[in-house]
Amino acid sequence: MIRVFNSLGRRLEPFEPVRPGHVGIYLCGPTVYRPSHIGHMVGPVIFDCIKRYLTYNGYKVTFVINITDIDDKLINEASRRGISVSELAEDMIADYLANLEALGIDTVDHFPRATEHIDGIIEFTADLIAKGFAYVSDGDVYFDVSKKPDYGKLSGRSLESLRGEGGDWAERKRSAADFALWKSAKPGEPNWPSPWGFGRPGWHIECSVMSSRILGETFDIHGGGLDLIFPHHENEIAQSEARFGRPMVKYWLHNGLMQAADEIGKVGGRATRPIEGDLASQEAAKISKSRGASPFRELLQDYDAEMIRFFIISTHYRRPIEFSESRLREVSTALEHFYRFFQRYQRLTGEDFYRLDYPRLRAAGELVGDGTPFMEELIKLRRRFLDAMDDDFNTGAATGVLFDLVRRLNRFCDEENLEQRACRDAQRLGHLRRGTQTLRELGATLGLFRHPPREKSVPQDELVNRLMEILIDIRAEARRAKDYATADRIRERLAALGIRLEDRPTGTEWTMQR
């Protein structure tokens, strides 16, 4: 049984959808005023994995990521650039979608934009006024939080501890904690006609409208960064439940924030500090546009997209993710274990790993033991992977099992002497194929190993090849003379340059790591 950690109540709960067999997921997307950075990719990668895993378990899943295309930040940035808000939004949306595509995030069913739902926002706001939960003040409309006794139930904050927007807005509100549903237009700003005058929507009302229109008045999973619990998600709950009189969401799932590792020191000029996992410390080091995070498309020039995806999911989604160049390099090196096995599999079987058929559903992938130690271990490894994912989608533990699995597959090849052609009988190759199918099956639930990695341009001209032959010959002579220290030093020095040596029955081969 799948269990999820519900932020509303802060406990693990059995996952039981509102409608049996169907799941609705809503993830808060970006405010598109500048190019997206790696922090914007965390939520989409995580919830893409969640949808894949739920689909693998037989659920029909509808996945929604909204786009905020009208906001103070867009207005200010468009003014600074001297272009329209809509032109800026279109450019930044194209950038965001291109980055998702690069990361293999192709499971999203809807990308609603706030400006496409102005009519629904006005209708929603008018209904809240009619029900006594909202009031008009000088062309603005505010939600009266005093009318919701359970306000603060998600964040655990009391009304007495809350502060409102302050500034120009404070004098128009009954209480400092009240929040805007509709804002009256300022000169030169984009605006729409409404019963309260020309204006534009508040931030929180947009998500309540889009989620309810697409997924219903009560849906299964609402996701977002830990920093959105208050005020954004708290306000979504208040206004949605005030209007519909029923719970907005059954399970609230919040991911940790992408933040600068201590070794970087600063992101955008602000120092970081050690992270303990709480919101305050995560916020202190969170990577964001305002703190100088570079555009994600620039990161893609230096690192393979699959490596970045693997980097994000190698930590449990509720924990902070520490970003550093050295950590990215570590992940890149670790992934080489898989890529080398894929090459080995093709060499031994003649089959392309990426074209290997595999089970798409959990039940179809069940393994049957045949009394061999290899199959019994394979069954246990698959079970460990599924147990990790069933336990609140623990991708960090699940990726660890994938490493154990590829090590076991390599050990099987060594134990059965499959590098020797004479040892490649039907039974041994059948076991290898079934184990490799399981690796492909489990990797696919995390969106991994769908396509070969990007090949880097590596100089391997005739001179380089001849030099490598000389080094390999010297190393072989050292080994024959039992001078293992020299042989190991050659291997280590080459590894430091990104060159890997592999000893096989047919001789030693070398490859450049990606």
C-alpha positions, 0 to 999 in steps of 0.5 A: 500500500502506498503511504504519503506524508500529508502536510495537513496533519503532518503524518503518514497516511494510506493513499486512497484517492477521492475517486477510486482508480483516479488521481488528480494532482495540482502543482504550483508552477512558476511566475514567468517573469525571468528565465527559469532556473534549477529551483523551478525544476525540482517540483516538476521532476518530483511530481512527474515521478509521482505521476509515473509511479501512480500510473505504474500502479494502475491509476489514471492520473491527471497532472496540472501545473499552473502558470502565473502570467500576471503579477507585480513581478511581471509588470515590473520586469516588462516595464524594465525591458520596455515590452508588454507583459504578455510578450514577456510572459510568452517568452518565459513560458517558452523557456520554461516548457523547453526546460521541462521537455529537456528533463523528460517531463512529458506527463503534464496534462494541463498548463493553465494560465491565470489570464485564461481564467479571469472569468472564473476568478471574477465568478469565484470572488463574487460568490465569496462576497455573496457568502459573506467571506469577502468584502469590497474596499475602494475597488479591491476585494479582500478575503475576511480570514476572521470568517474562517475559524480554522484558518491556519490549519495547514501552517499551524499559525494563529490569526494573532501571529499573522501580518498582512501585506502592509504598505498601501494595502493595509489601510483598506483592509479590516484586518492585517491578515486579510488577503486580496482576491482582486486588485484595482488597476493602477495606471498603465497596468494590464486590467480586466473589467469586473463588478468592482471596477477594472483590475486584476486577480490576486495571486492565491485566487488563481490557483483555487479557480484553476484547480477546481475547474480542472480537477474538481472541488475536492481533489487528491494531491496538491504539491508545491515547495515548502515555502508555499505553505504560508501564505499561498496554500493556506489562503487557497484552502481558506477561499476554496473551502469557504466557497465549496463547503468541503475539503479542497485537497485530500493530501498536501505534499511539499517538497524541500527547496533547492539551496546552495551548498556550503562550499559555494558560499553565496548565491546571488550575493547572499551567504548560505549556512548549514541546513537542518531541514526546517523552512527557515534555514532552507529559505536562507539558502534557497536558490532563486532568481532574486539571488542570482541563480543562472538560467537553467538553459545555461546549466544544460550546456554543461550537464546532461539533462538526465544527470540533473534529473537524477541529481534532483531525485537522489534525495527524498523529496521532502528534504532540501537539495544542496546544489553544487558543481561538485555534487553534479559531477559526482552524480555524473560519475555515478551514472556512468555505472549504468551507461557502462552496463548498458554498453556491456549488455549490448556487447554480450546480447546484441540487444540495445538496452534502450529498445528493450521491452519492459513491463509498464504496470506493477503487476506485469513486472512481478518476478517468479523465482526459479530456485537460482540465487540470482533470481531470488536476489532480483526479486528482493531488489525489486521489492526493496525498490517498490517498498521505497516508492510506496513509502511516501515516494522515497526516490532517494532510497529507490535510486540507491536500489538501482545502483545495487541492481546494476552491481548485481547484474555486473556480478552475474556477468562476471560469475557466469563468465559471460565475456567468454562467448562459449558461456553465453547459453540461452539460460544465462542470457535469459537471466541477464535479459530478465534482470536488465528488463527489471532495471529498465522497468524500475528506471522508467517509473522515475523517468530514467534511462529513456534515451541514450545520454548526450555524447560529448565531443571527445578527441580520439584521433590517431595520435591519442589512440597510439598514446593510449596503446603505449600506456596500456602496453606499459601497464600490462608489462607492469602487471606481468612483472607483478609491479601492481603499484605502477599498474594501479598508478597508471589506471588512477592517473588516467581516471583523474583525466576522465579515462577509464580502463576496462580489462576484458578477456580480449584485452584492455579497452579505454573509454572517456567518461561523459 
